[in-house]
Structure formats: structure tokens, C-alpha cells
């Protein structure tokens, strides 16, 4: 999507000799980039005052989404999701284990998100960042709350053997809103997952998997949870699907997860959802959550029809 060319307060001119080899457009772009880096909040405010965002989207506009499944041949299921410039790849690997003593008929679903240093300068090499751990916990809660994959369907033999599904996602390019992109990648990867036929042998206490090429898809529920996230800037502007530039400047983030028939699976909110405006010298307050839910429902139908009906 082309970058908007909303007027920006000009910066002090650099020495002509240093920029003389650049065209006027290149000089303007360089000055804007410097202004964005040194004064990110003022830079965003300039755009929002004109009713547009730095990447040209309206406030309630979402970035284009694409999903490709089956891209990892060594995984039991996989998917690659692009949401704007944010790109996440997810693979599912299945193992057999004993169930927990108090949940003898339930298998395990273990989602995890990795945010490596290669995906963005904001992440450093080493152990998983706090952000990655928080997002992994949220993704786990979202999958369990949606009941996309009933854990009892992963039972091979009650009290003896169950499937463990490791749903590992890696962000290979980070440009904000990793939660929405990763949840979509995990759902698409699970929909693409097939397992070999497994049989428990009571005499040997072993579980045998069929070597036949025929594999069985997961017994997923009809609902496919999709998340739509929003951010509130300066308590007055609601921005859908925030980018990595916008995220650090937001006062509040809201994620709305919807299932089939637009049923609300969960709503997570960090900060106040109240918008503050001044009219005729008086301050007015408005809860923006109902409007976000309305926008999210329209967006979910669009994404589901485009991706999950393929």
C-alpha cells in the first residue's frame, strides 16, 4: 500500500552540499524519515490530524492478509500468514505421551511463539523475551477458550496414551500485531494437521502408529477463532491492526476474538477503552469497546470468507 503524503512540518534544512546529489523527492523522504525517528509521537499526530495513518490506511482499516498452508513438509501441519509486513510461520508436531492422572482422556495442546532477533531490531538474541512469553500464554488461553480442538479428541487410550500437539510459531518479520497474525497461523496450521492412526497395545503397553499413507485430520470444532486488535492513541483515536511504529505510542490495546456466527470468545483489554473529547469547552467521555466489537465482527466475516472457505 502506498505511503500517504500528508503534509509534515518541515525540518531544518540539511546542508545543501550533503543532499545535493538527491532528488527533491528523495530529500523530502529523508527529512520525513529523520523526523519520524526523532519525534515519533509528533509524526503520528501530524497524520492523524489529517484523518489518515502513516501507511495510508483509515483509522479502522486493516492490512491485507494472506494464508498459505502445508508449506513445511516435515511438520504434521503448517501455515504461513502475512498480515501486512508481519509474517508468521507455524508448524505442528505430534508426539505420544501419558495423560495427566486427573485428566485421563485429555491430550495436550502446547502453543508457543518465538520472536527472534532476526524479525525485528526490538528483539535481542537469547532466551524468549517477556513479550513472547506473554503472547504465548494469551494464545494458549485463546485456543482453549474457543474449544477449537477438544482435548478429549486427542485421546488414544484412556489413562494410557494421548497425543501432544506442539504448535510452534515463529515470527520471521515483525511489523506489529503479532497476536492476531499468530493466532490465525495457529488455527490454519491445526486445520491443516493430520495424524497417523494410533493403536494402544494393552499387552505390550506400547502405542503403535500406522505406517500407511492414510492420515486422519484433527476433529476440530466448527468454530475458527480470529482475533482483531485495536489501539487507542492519546485517548481520542482508535487505530485498527496497529503497526510496530504505532504500538509503542498507544495508551490502550484491545483484542477481540470471535468464533463462528461472530460469537465473542474473549476480549482482552490493556488500559482504558474510554475516549475523551472536548465539545463546546466541555469534556465528553465515550466507551469505544462496543464500536470495536462492531468493526471486529465485520472484519471477521471478511477474513473467514476469504481464507477458510478456500
C-alpha positions as protocol buffer text, in pm:
chain_id: "A"
residue {
  index: 1
  type: UNK
  ca { x: 0 y: 0 z: 0 }
}
residue {
  index: 2
  type: UNK
  ca { x: 144 y: 337 z: -91 }
}
residue {
  index: 3
  type: UNK
  ca { x: 258 y: 562 z: 192 }
}
residue {
  index: 4
  type: UNK
  ca { x: 37 y: 863 z: 249 }
}
residue {
  index: 5
  type: UNK
  ca { x: 183 y: 1203 z: 165 }
}
residue {
  index: 6
  type: UNK
  ca { x: 11 y: 1404 z: 435 }
}
residue {
  index: 7
  type: UNK
  ca { x: 192 y: 1738 z: 487 }
}
residue {
  index: 8
  type: UNK
  ca { x: 450 y: 1724 z: 764 }
}
residue {
  index: 9
  type: UNK
  ca { x: 609 y: 2020 z: 940 }
}
residue {
  index: 10
  type: UNK
  ca { x: 935 y: 2073 z: 754 }
}
residue {
  index: 11
  type: UNK
  ca { x: 1259 y: 2002 z: 934 }
}
residue {
  index: 12
  type: UNK
  ca { x: 1550 y: 2244 z: 936 }
}
residue {
  index: 13
  type: UNK
  ca { x: 1722 y: 2209 z: 603 }
}
residue {
  index: 14
  type: UNK
  ca { x: 2036 y: 1998 z: 595 }
}
residue {
  index: 15
  type: UNK
  ca { x: 2345 y: 2150 z: 436 }
}
residue {
  index: 16
  type: UNK
  ca { x: 2280 y: 2168 z: 64 }
}
residue {
  index: 17
  type: UNK
  ca { x: 2614 y: 2011 z: -17 }
}
residue {
  index: 18
  type: UNK
  ca { x: 2519 y: 1690 z: 168 }
}
residue {
  index: 19
  type: UNK
  ca { x: 2186 y: 1644 z: -10 }
}
residue {
  index: 20
  type: UNK
  ca { x: 2262 y: 1796 z: -348 }
}
residue {
  index: 21
  type: UNK
  ca { x: 2304 y: 1455 z: -511 }
}
residue {
  index: 22
  type: UNK
  ca { x: 1948 y: 1359 z: -414 }
}
residue {
  index: 23
  type: UNK
  ca { x: 1629 y: 1448 z: -599 }
}
residue {
  index: 24
  type: UNK
  ca { x: 1373 y: 1668 z: -426 }
}
residue {
  index: 25
  type: UNK
  ca { x: 1151 y: 1368 z: -354 }
}
residue {
  index: 26
  type: UNK
  ca { x: 1444 y: 1180 z: -202 }
}
residue {
  index: 27
  type: UNK
  ca { x: 1536 y: 1479 z: 13 }
}
residue {
  index: 28
  type: UNK
  ca { x: 1175 y: 1510 z: 137 }
}
residue {
  index: 29
  type: UNK
  ca { x: 1160 y: 1136 z: 213 }
}
residue {
  index: 30
  type: UNK
  ca { x: 1488 y: 1153 z: 406 }
}
residue {
  index: 31
  type: UNK
  ca { x: 1372 y: 1451 z: 611 }
}
residue {
  index: 32
  type: UNK
  ca { x: 1042 y: 1274 z: 689 }
}
residue {
  index: 33
  type: UNK
  ca { x: 1230 y: 959 z: 796 }
}
residue {
  index: 34
  type: UNK
  ca { x: 1453 y: 1162 z: 1027 }
}
residue {
  index: 35
  type: UNK
  ca { x: 1151 y: 1341 z: 1174 }
}
residue {
  index: 36
  type: UNK
  ca { x: 973 y: 1007 z: 1228 }
}
residue {
  index: 37
  type: UNK
  ca { x: 1272 y: 862 z: 1408 }
}
residue {
  index: 38
  type: UNK
  ca { x: 1343 y: 1164 z: 1630 }
}
residue {
  index: 39
  type: UNK
  ca { x: 984 y: 1267 z: 1702 }
}
residue {
  index: 40
  type: UNK
  ca { x: 761 y: 960 z: 1652 }
}
residue {
  index: 41
  type: UNK
  ca { x: 467 y: 1092 z: 1852 }
}
residue {
  index: 42
  type: UNK
  ca { x: 458 y: 1427 z: 1672 }
}
residue {
  index: 43
  type: UNK
  ca { x: 499 y: 1244 z: 1342 }
}
residue {
  index: 44
  type: UNK
  ca { x: 194 y: 1025 z: 1411 }
}
residue {
  index: 45
  type: UNK
  ca { x: -8 y: 1322 z: 1535 }
}
residue {
  index: 46
  type: UNK
  ca { x: 52 y: 1507 z: 1207 }
}
residue {
  index: 47
  type: UNK
  ca { x: -101 y: 1221 z: 1010 }
}
residue {
  index: 48
  type: UNK
  ca { x: -393 y: 1155 z: 1244 }
}
residue {
  index: 49
  type: UNK
  ca { x: -483 y: 1524 z: 1240 }
}
residue {
  index: 50
  type: UNK
  ca { x: -541 y: 1478 z: 865 }
}
residue {
  index: 51
  type: UNK
  ca { x: -756 y: 1168 z: 921 }
}
residue {
  index: 52
  type: UNK
  ca { x: -506 y: 916 z: 786 }
}
residue {
  index: 53
  type: UNK
  ca { x: -231 y: 690 z: 921 }
}
residue {
  index: 54
  type: UNK
  ca { x: 135 y: 687 z: 812 }
}
residue {
  index: 55
  type: UNK
  ca { x: 83 y: 382 z: 588 }
}
residue {
  index: 56
  type: UNK
  ca { x: -220 y: 538 z: 418 }
}
residue {
  index: 57
  type: UNK
  ca { x: -490 y: 339 z: 598 }
}
residue {
  index: 58
  type: UNK
  ca { x: -800 y: 493 z: 757 }
}
residue {
  index: 59
  type: UNK
  ca { x: -827 y: 460 z: 1134 }
}
residue {
  index: 60
  type: UNK
  ca { x: -1045 y: 147 z: 1111 }
}
residue {
  index: 61
  type: UNK
  ca { x: -855 y: -5 z: 819 }
}
residue {
  index: 62
  type: UNK
  ca { x: -689 y: -347 z: 845 }
}
residue {
  index: 63
  type: UNK
  ca { x: -389 y: -464 z: 647 }
}
residue {
  index: 64
  type: UNK
  ca { x: -419 y: -729 z: 377 }
}
residue {
  index: 65
  type: UNK
  ca { x: -395 y: -1089 z: 500 }
}
residue {
  index: 66
  type: UNK
  ca { x: -280 y: -1400 z: 316 }
}
residue {
  index: 67
  type: UNK
  ca { x: -252 y: -1761 z: 436 }
}
residue {
  index: 68
  type: UNK
  ca { x: -59 y: -2048 z: 278 }
}
residue {
  index: 69
  type: UNK
  ca { x: -87 y: -2396 z: 433 }
}
residue {
  index: 70
  type: UNK
  ca { x: 127 y: -2706 z: 407 }
}
residue {
  index: 71
  type: UNK
  ca { x: 449 y: -2514 z: 349 }
}
residue {
  index: 72
  type: UNK
  ca { x: 655 y: -2725 z: 595 }
}
residue {
  index: 73
  type: UNK
  ca { x: 677 y: -3079 z: 461 }
}
residue {
  index: 74
  type: UNK
  ca { x: 837 y: -3220 z: 778 }
}
residue {
  index: 75
  type: UNK
  ca { x: 554 y: -3100 z: 1006 }
}
residue {
  index: 76
  type: UNK
  ca { x: 219 y: -3271 z: 1069 }
}
residue {
  index: 77
  type: UNK
  ca { x: 53 y: -2942 z: 975 }
}
residue {
  index: 78
  type: UNK
  ca { x: 175 y: -2592 z: 891 }
}
residue {
  index: 79
  type: UNK
  ca { x: 76 y: -2246 z: 777 }
}
residue {
  index: 80
  type: UNK
  ca { x: 237 y: -1919 z: 676 }
}
residue {
  index: 81
  type: UNK
  ca { x: 48 y: -1596 z: 746 }
}
residue {
  index: 82
  type: UNK
  ca { x: 126 y: -1249 z: 617 }
}
residue {
  index: 83
  type: UNK
  ca { x: -57 y: -956 z: 774 }
}
residue {
  index: 84
  type: UNK
  ca { x: 81 y: -651 z: 604 }
}
residue {
  index: 85
  type: UNK
  ca { x: 455 y: -685 z: 661 }
}
residue {
  index: 86
  type: UNK
  ca { x: 414 y: -903 z: 969 }
}
residue {
  index: 87
  type: UNK
  ca { x: 492 y: -1261 z: 872 }
}
residue {
  index: 88
  type: UNK
  ca { x: 448 y: -1568 z: 1092 }
}
residue {
  index: 89
  type: UNK
  ca { x: 516 y: -1933 z: 1010 }
}
residue {
  index: 90
  type: UNK
  ca { x: 365 y: -2209 z: 1224 }
}
residue {
  index: 91
  type: UNK
  ca { x: 432 y: -2582 z: 1235 }
}
residue {
  index: 92
  type: UNK
  ca { x: 255 y: -2858 z: 1429 }
}
residue {
  index: 93
  type: UNK
  ca { x: 443 y: -3162 z: 1555 }
}
residue {
  index: 94
  type: UNK
  ca { x: 267 y: -3453 z: 1724 }
}
residue {
  index: 95
  type: UNK
  ca { x: 407 y: -3684 z: 1991 }
}
residue {
  index: 96
  type: UNK
  ca { x: 256 y: -3953 z: 2212 }
}
residue {
  index: 97
  type: UNK
  ca { x: 261 y: -3924 z: 2590 }
}
residue {
  index: 98
  type: UNK
  ca { x: 78 y: -4040 z: 2901 }
}
residue {
  index: 99
  type: UNK
  ca { x: -215 y: -3822 z: 3012 }
}
residue {
  index: 100
  type: UNK
  ca { x: -234 y: -3642 z: 3344 }
}
residue {
  index: 101
  type: UNK
  ca { x: -375 y: -3853 z: 3628 }
}
residue {
  index: 102
  type: UNK
  ca { x: -677 y: -3628 z: 3679 }
}
residue {
  index: 103
  type: UNK
  ca { x: -743 y: -3589 z: 3304 }
}
residue {
  index: 104
  type: UNK
  ca { x: -710 y: -3941 z: 3172 }
}
residue {
  index: 105
  type: UNK
  ca { x: -896 y: -3873 z: 2846 }
}
residue {
  index: 106
  type: UNK
  ca { x: -739 y: -3542 z: 2751 }
}
residue {
  index: 107
  type: UNK
  ca { x: -438 y: -3480 z: 2531 }
}
residue {
  index: 108
  type: UNK
  ca { x: -219 y: -3173 z: 2526 }
}
residue {
  index: 109
  type: UNK
  ca { x: -208 y: -2861 z: 2311 }
}
residue {
  index: 110
  type: UNK
  ca { x: 117 y: -2665 z: 2355 }
}
residue {
  index: 111
  type: UNK
  ca { x: 127 y: -2337 z: 2159 }
}
residue {
  index: 112
  type: UNK
  ca { x: 443 y: -2128 z: 2157 }
}
residue {
  index: 113
  type: UNK
  ca { x: 554 y: -1812 z: 1980 }
}
residue {
  index: 114
  type: UNK
  ca { x: 917 y: -1724 z: 1912 }
}
residue {
  index: 115
  type: UNK
  ca { x: 1015 y: -1364 z: 1841 }
}
residue {
  index: 116
  type: UNK
  ca { x: 1378 y: -1400 z: 1728 }
}
residue {
  index: 117
  type: UNK
  ca { x: 1620 y: -1114 z: 1683 }
}
residue {
  index: 118
  type: UNK
  ca { x: 1609 y: -1161 z: 1306 }
}
residue {
  index: 119
  type: UNK
  ca { x: 1243 y: -1050 z: 1287 }
}
residue {
  index: 120
  type: UNK
  ca { x: 1295 y: -703 z: 1434 }
}
residue {
  index: 121
  type: UNK
  ca { x: 1566 y: -486 z: 1595 }
}
residue {
  index: 122
  type: UNK
  ca { x: 1344 y: -457 z: 1904 }
}
residue {
  index: 123
  type: UNK
  ca { x: 1416 y: -820 z: 1998 }
}
residue {
  index: 124
  type: UNK
  ca { x: 1754 y: -939 z: 2120 }
}
residue {
  index: 125
  type: UNK
  ca { x: 1925 y: -1278 z: 2090 }
}
residue {
  index: 126
  type: UNK
  ca { x: 1894 y: -1510 z: 2387 }
}
residue {
  index: 127
  type: UNK
  ca { x: 1612 y: -1660 z: 2593 }
}
residue {
  index: 128
  type: UNK
  ca { x: 1249 y: -1590 z: 2493 }
}
residue {
  index: 129
  type: UNK
  ca { x: 1156 y: -1228 z: 2559 }
}
residue {
  index: 130
  type: UNK
  ca { x: 889 y: -1136 z: 2809 }
}
residue {
  index: 131
  type: UNK
  ca { x: 666 y: -1025 z: 2521 }
}
residue {
  index: 132
  type: UNK
  ca { x: 698 y: -1367 z: 2355 }
}
residue {
  index: 133
  type: UNK
  ca { x: 607 y: -1544 z: 2679 }
}
residue {
  index: 134
  type: UNK
  ca { x: 306 y: -1320 z: 2740 }
}
residue {
  index: 135
  type: UNK
  ca { x: 182 y: -1369 z: 2384 }
}
residue {
  index: 136
  type: UNK
  ca { x: 230 y: -1748 z: 2410 }
}
residue {
  index: 137
  type: UNK
  ca { x: 15 y: -1752 z: 2724 }
}
residue {
  index: 138
  type: UNK
  ca { x: -253 y: -1542 z: 2555 }
}
residue {
  index: 139
  type: UNK
  ca { x: -252 y: -1769 z: 2250 }
}
residue {
  index: 140
  type: UNK
  ca { x: -292 y: -2074 z: 2473 }
}
residue {
  index: 141
  type: UNK
  ca { x: -587 y: -1914 z: 2652 }
}
residue {
  index: 142
  type: UNK
  ca { x: -745 y: -1815 z: 2319 }
}
residue {
  index: 143
  type: UNK
  ca { x: -723 y: -2168 z: 2175 }
}
residue {
  index: 144
  type: UNK
  ca { x: -859 y: -2327 z: 2492 }
}
residue {
  index: 145
  type: UNK
  ca { x: -1140 y: -2070 z: 2530 }
}
residue {
  index: 146
  type: UNK
  ca { x: -1252 y: -2122 z: 2171 }
}
residue {
  index: 147
  type: UNK
  ca { x: -1254 y: -2502 z: 2213 }
}
residue {
  index: 148
  type: UNK
  ca { x: -1125 y: -2523 z: 1857 }
}
residue {
  index: 149
  type: UNK
  ca { x: -966 y: -2859 z: 1938 }
}
residue {
  index: 150
  type: UNK
  ca { x: -1145 y: -3051 z: 2218 }
}
residue {
  index: 151
  type: UNK
  ca { x: -862 y: -3214 z: 2411 }
}
residue {
  index: 152
  type: UNK
  ca { x: -1057 y: -3538 z: 2451 }
}
residue {
  index: 153
  type: UNK
  ca { x: -1028 y: -3593 z: 2076 }
}
residue {
  index: 154
  type: UNK
  ca { x: -654 y: -3638 z: 2130 }
}
residue {
  index: 155
  type: UNK
  ca { x: -705 y: -3946 z: 2347 }
}
residue {
  index: 156
  type: UNK
  ca { x: -565 y: -4271 z: 2208 }
}
residue {
  index: 157
  type: UNK
  ca { x: -634 y: -4492 z: 2512 }
}
residue {
  index: 158
  type: UNK
  ca { x: -788 y: -4363 z: 2833 }
}
residue {
  index: 159
  type: UNK
  ca { x: -528 y: -4328 z: 3106 }
}
residue {
  index: 160
  type: UNK
  ca { x: -256 y: -4476 z: 2883 }
}
residue {
  index: 161
  type: UNK
  ca { x: -177 y: -4271 z: 2576 }
}
residue {
  index: 162
  type: UNK
  ca { x: -272 y: -3936 z: 2426 }
}
residue {
  index: 163
  type: UNK
  ca { x: -145 y: -3704 z: 2156 }
}
residue {
  index: 164
  type: UNK
  ca { x: 63 y: -3398 z: 2241 }
}
residue {
  index: 165
  type: UNK
  ca { x: 50 y: -3129 z: 1973 }
}
residue {
  index: 166
  type: UNK
  ca { x: 331 y: -2874 z: 1977 }
}
residue {
  index: 167
  type: UNK
  ca { x: 209 y: -2571 z: 1786 }
}
residue {
  index: 168
  type: UNK
  ca { x: 526 y: -2372 z: 1733 }
}
residue {
  index: 169
  type: UNK
  ca { x: 508 y: -2034 z: 1561 }
}
residue {
  index: 170
  type: UNK
  ca { x: 800 y: -1815 z: 1461 }
}
residue {
  index: 171
  type: UNK
  ca { x: 773 y: -1453 z: 1355 }
}
residue {
  index: 172
  type: UNK
  ca { x: 1009 y: -1403 z: 1062 }
}
residue {
  index: 173
  type: UNK
  ca { x: 920 y: -1037 z: 1007 }
}
residue {
  index: 174
  type: UNK
  ca { x: 768 y: -820 z: 1279 }
}
residue {
  index: 175
  type: UNK
  ca { x: 564 y: -513 z: 1191 }
}
residue {
  index: 176
  type: UNK
  ca { x: 319 y: -510 z: 1479 }
}
residue {
  index: 177
  type: UNK
  ca { x: 9 y: -701 z: 1586 }
}
residue {
  index: 178
  type: UNK
  ca { x: 187 y: -1035 z: 1620 }
}
residue {
  index: 179
  type: UNK
  ca { x: -100 y: -1175 z: 1829 }
}
residue {
  index: 180
  type: UNK
  ca { x: -362 y: -1157 z: 1552 }
}
residue {
  index: 181
  type: UNK
  ca { x: -123 y: -1293 z: 1289 }
}
residue {
  index: 182
  type: UNK
  ca { x: -1 y: -1578 z: 1509 }
}
residue {
  index: 183
  type: UNK
  ca { x: -347 y: -1690 z: 1619 }
}
residue {
  index: 184
  type: UNK
  ca { x: -452 y: -1703 z: 1255 }
}
residue {
  index: 185
  type: UNK
  ca { x: -138 y: -1901 z: 1168 }
}
residue {
  index: 186
  type: UNK
  ca { x: -200 y: -2149 z: 1451 }
}
residue {
  index: 187
  type: UNK
  ca { x: -564 y: -2201 z: 1355 }
}
residue {
  index: 188
  type: UNK
  ca { x: -472 y: -2251 z: 988 }
}
residue {
  index: 189
  type: UNK
  ca { x: -191 y: -2492 z: 1082 }
}
residue {
  index: 190
  type: UNK
  ca { x: -424 y: -2700 z: 1303 }
}
residue {
  index: 191
  type: UNK
  ca { x: -680 y: -2713 z: 1022 }
}
residue {
  index: 192
  type: UNK
  ca { x: -401 y: -2846 z: 800 }
}
residue {
  index: 193
  type: UNK
  ca { x: -282 y: -3107 z: 1053 }
}
residue {
  index: 194
  type: UNK
  ca { x: -326 y: -3480 z: 1003 }
}
residue {
  index: 195
  type: UNK
  ca { x: -220 y: -3763 z: 1234 }
}
residue {
  index: 196
  type: UNK
  ca { x: -138 y: -4129 z: 1171 }
}
residue {
  index: 197
  type: UNK
  ca { x: -381 y: -4388 z: 1302 }
}
residue {
  index: 198
  type: UNK
  ca { x: -258 y: -4485 z: 1651 }
}
residue {
  index: 199
  type: UNK
  ca { x: -347 y: -4801 z: 1845 }
}
residue {
  index: 200
  type: UNK
  ca { x: -259 y: -4889 z: 2203 }
}
residue {
  index: 201
  type: UNK
  ca { x: -147 y: -5247 z: 2271 }
}
residue {
  index: 202
  type: UNK
  ca { x: -250 y: -5345 z: 2624 }
}
residue {
  index: 203
  type: UNK
  ca { x: -23 y: -5649 z: 2631 }
}
residue {
  index: 204
  type: UNK
  ca { x: 297 y: -5462 z: 2549 }
}
residue {
  index: 205
  type: UNK
  ca { x: 193 y: -5125 z: 2689 }
}
residue {
  index: 206
  type: UNK
  ca { x: 303 y: -4961 z: 2366 }
}
residue {
  index: 207
  type: UNK
  ca { x: 126 y: -4739 z: 2115 }
}
residue {
  index: 208
  type: UNK
  ca { x: 171 y: -4827 z: 1751 }
}
residue {
  index: 209
  type: UNK
  ca { x: 122 y: -4583 z: 1464 }
}
residue {
  index: 210
  type: UNK
  ca { x: 15 y: -4696 z: 1121 }
}
residue {
  index: 211
  type: UNK
  ca { x: 279 y: -4663 z: 851 }
}
residue {
  index: 212
  type: UNK
  ca { x: 13 y: -4632 z: 585 }
}
residue {
  index: 213
  type: UNK
  ca { x: -2 y: -4310 z: 390 }
}
residue {
  index: 214
  type: UNK
  ca { x: -360 y: -4254 z: 503 }
}
residue {
  index: 215
  type: UNK
  ca { x: -369 y: -3993 z: 778 }
}
residue {
  index: 216
  type: UNK
  ca { x: -658 y: -3860 z: 981 }
}
residue {
  index: 217
  type: UNK
  ca { x: -737 y: -3487 z: 1019 }
}
residue {
  index: 218
  type: UNK
  ca { x: -795 y: -3340 z: 1363 }
}
residue {
  index: 219
  type: UNK
  ca { x: -1150 y: -3340 z: 1499 }
}
residue {
  index: 220
  type: UNK
  ca { x: -1185 y: -2963 z: 1514 }
}
residue {
  index: 221
  type: UNK
  ca { x: -1496 y: -2783 z: 1626 }
}
residue {
  index: 222
  type: UNK
  ca { x: -1674 y: -2573 z: 1359 }
}
residue {
  index: 223
  type: UNK
  ca { x: -1559 y: -2251 z: 1523 }
}
residue {
  index: 224
  type: UNK
  ca { x: -1238 y: -2092 z: 1396 }
}
residue {
  index: 225
  type: UNK
  ca { x: -1130 y: -1815 z: 1634 }
}
residue {
  index: 226
  type: UNK
  ca { x: -999 y: -1500 z: 1470 }
}
residue {
  index: 227
  type: UNK
  ca { x: -859 y: -1203 z: 1662 }
}
residue {
  index: 228
  type: UNK
  ca { x: -894 y: -837 z: 1570 }
}
residue {
  index: 229
  type: UNK
  ca { x: -681 y: -591 z: 1768 }
}
residue {
  index: 230
  type: UNK
  ca { x: -714 y: -217 z: 1816 }
}
residue {
  index: 231
  type: UNK
  ca { x: -509 y: 54 z: 1982 }
}
residue {
  index: 232
  type: UNK
  ca { x: -611 y: 388 z: 2134 }
}
residue {
  index: 233
  type: UNK
  ca { x: -381 y: 684 z: 2080 }
}
residue {
  index: 234
  type: UNK
  ca { x: -394 y: 989 z: 2305 }
}
residue {
  index: 235
  type: UNK
  ca { x: -735 y: 881 z: 2441 }
}
residue {
  index: 236
  type: UNK
  ca { x: -910 y: 1002 z: 2127 }
}
residue {
  index: 237
  type: UNK
  ca { x: -815 y: 798 z: 1819 }
}
residue {
  index: 238
  type: UNK
  ca { x: -885 y: 424 z: 1772 }
}
residue {
  index: 239
  type: UNK
  ca { x: -647 y: 251 z: 1531 }
}
residue {
  index: 240
  type: UNK
  ca { x: -723 y: -97 z: 1397 }
}
residue {
  index: 241
  type: UNK
  ca { x: -444 y: -351 z: 1342 }
}
residue {
  index: 242
  type: UNK
  ca { x: -159 y: -131 z: 1474 }
}
residue {
  index: 243
  type: UNK
  ca { x: 188 y: -147 z: 1319 }
}
residue {
  index: 244
  type: UNK
  ca { x: 518 y: -176 z: 1505 }
}
residue {
  index: 245
  type: UNK
  ca { x: 561 y: 202 z: 1469 }
}
residue {
  index: 246
  type: UNK
  ca { x: 220 y: 274 z: 1623 }
}
residue {
  index: 247
  type: UNK
  ca { x: 226 y: 14 z: 1903 }
}
residue {
  index: 248
  type: UNK
  ca { x: 473 y: 186 z: 2143 }
}
residue {
  index: 249
  type: UNK
  ca { x: 274 y: 510 z: 2118 }
}
residue {
  index: 250
  type: UNK
  ca { x: -62 y: 358 z: 2216 }
}
residue {
  index: 251
  type: UNK
  ca { x: -226 y: 416 z: 2554 }
}
residue {
  index: 252
  type: UNK
  ca { x: -454 y: 110 z: 2527 }
}
residue {
  index: 253
  type: UNK
  ca { x: -469 y: -213 z: 2330 }
}
residue {
  index: 254
  type: UNK
  ca { x: -783 y: -422 z: 2280 }
}
residue {
  index: 255
  type: UNK
  ca { x: -802 y: -769 z: 2126 }
}
residue {
  index: 256
  type: UNK
  ca { x: -1141 y: -917 z: 2036 }
}
residue {
  index: 257
  type: UNK
  ca { x: -1154 y: -1287 z: 1948 }
}
residue {
  index: 258
  type: UNK
  ca { x: -1463 y: -1402 z: 1761 }
}
residue {
  index: 259
  type: UNK
  ca { x: -1574 y: -1750 z: 1662 }
}
residue {
  index: 260
  type: UNK
  ca { x: -1830 y: -1867 z: 1408 }
}
residue {
  index: 261
  type: UNK
  ca { x: -2152 y: -1664 z: 1387 }
}
residue {
  index: 262
  type: UNK
  ca { x: -1950 y: -1378 z: 1541 }
}
residue {
  index: 263
  type: UNK
  ca { x: -1976 y: -1523 z: 1888 }
}
residue {
  index: 264
  type: UNK
  ca { x: -1737 y: -1348 z: 2128 }
}
residue {
  index: 265
  type: UNK
  ca { x: -1473 y: -1594 z: 2250 }
}
residue {
  index: 266
  type: UNK
  ca { x: -1281 y: -1345 z: 2462 }
}
residue {
  index: 267
  type: UNK
  ca { x: -1193 y: -979 z: 2495 }
}
residue {
  index: 268
  type: UNK
  ca { x: -861 y: -865 z: 2637 }
}
residue {
  index: 269
  type: UNK
  ca { x: -801 y: -502 z: 2721 }
}
residue {
  index: 270
  type: UNK
  ca { x: -487 y: -333 z: 2850 }
}
residue {
  index: 271
  type: UNK
  ca { x: -564 y: 24 z: 2950 }
}
residue {
  index: 272
  type: UNK
  ca { x: -879 y: 234 z: 2936 }
}
residue {
  index: 273
  type: UNK
  ca { x: -1124 y: 200 z: 2646 }
}
residue {
  index: 274
  type: UNK
  ca { x: -1272 y: 543 z: 2718 }
}
residue {
  index: 275
  type: UNK
  ca { x: -1235 y: 809 z: 2451 }
}
residue {
  index: 276
  type: UNK
  ca { x: -1210 y: 1169 z: 2568 }
}
residue {
  index: 277
  type: UNK
  ca { x: -1323 y: 1461 z: 2351 }
}
residue {
  index: 278
  type: UNK
  ca { x: -1398 y: 1827 z: 2407 }
}
residue {
  index: 279
  type: UNK
  ca { x: -1714 y: 1982 z: 2269 }
}
residue {
  index: 280
  type: UNK
  ca { x: -1806 y: 2344 z: 2335 }
}
residue {
  index: 281
  type: UNK
  ca { x: -1544 y: 2357 z: 2606 }
}
residue {
  index: 282
  type: UNK
  ca { x: -1687 y: 2056 z: 2787 }
}
residue {
  index: 283
  type: UNK
  ca { x: -1521 y: 1719 z: 2818 }
}
residue {
  index: 284
  type: UNK
  ca { x: -1715 y: 1416 z: 2698 }
}
residue {
  index: 285
  type: UNK
  ca { x: -1629 y: 1050 z: 2754 }
}
residue {
  index: 286
  type: UNK
  ca { x: -1735 y: 753 z: 2544 }
}
residue {
  index: 287
  type: UNK
  ca { x: -1669 y: 381 z: 2576 }
}
residue {
  index: 288
  type: UNK
  ca { x: -1524 y: 265 z: 2243 }
}
residue {
  index: 289
  type: UNK
  ca { x: -1544 y: -110 z: 2312 }
}
residue {
  index: 290
  type: UNK
  ca { x: -1891 y: -159 z: 2152 }
}
residue {
  index: 291
  type: UNK
  ca { x: -1770 y: 13 z: 1834 }
}
residue {
  index: 292
  type: UNK
  ca { x: -1456 y: -203 z: 1826 }
}
residue {
  index: 293
  type: UNK
  ca { x: -1668 y: -516 z: 1856 }
}
residue {
  index: 294
  type: UNK
  ca { x: -1889 y: -397 z: 1569 }
}
residue {
  index: 295
  type: UNK
  ca { x: -1585 y: -335 z: 1346 }
}
residue {
  index: 296
  type: UNK
  ca { x: -1432 y: -669 z: 1453 }
}
residue {
  index: 297
  type: UNK
  ca { x: -1744 y: -861 z: 1351 }
}
residue {
  index: 298
  type: UNK
  ca { x: -1739 y: -714 z: 1002 }
}
residue {
  index: 299
  type: UNK
  ca { x: -1369 y: -789 z: 970 }
}
residue {
  index: 300
  type: UNK
  ca { x: -1403 y: -1147 z: 1092 }
}
residue {
  index: 301
  type: UNK
  ca { x: -1661 y: -1228 z: 827 }
}
residue {
  index: 302
  type: UNK
  ca { x: -1433 y: -1082 z: 561 }
}
residue {
  index: 303
  type: UNK
  ca { x: -1126 y: -1281 z: 674 }
}
residue {
  index: 304
  type: UNK
  ca { x: -1317 y: -1607 z: 726 }
}
residue {
  index: 305
  type: UNK
  ca { x: -1485 y: -1590 z: 385 }
}
residue {
  index: 306
  type: UNK
  ca { x: -1157 y: -1512 z: 212 }
}
residue {
  index: 307
  type: UNK
  ca { x: -936 y: -1767 z: 389 }
}
residue {
  index: 308
  type: UNK
  ca { x: -1129 y: -2051 z: 550 }
}
residue {
  index: 309
  type: UNK
  ca { x: -1358 y: -2113 z: 254 }
}
residue {
  index: 310
  type: UNK
  ca { x: -1070 y: -2179 z: 16 }
}
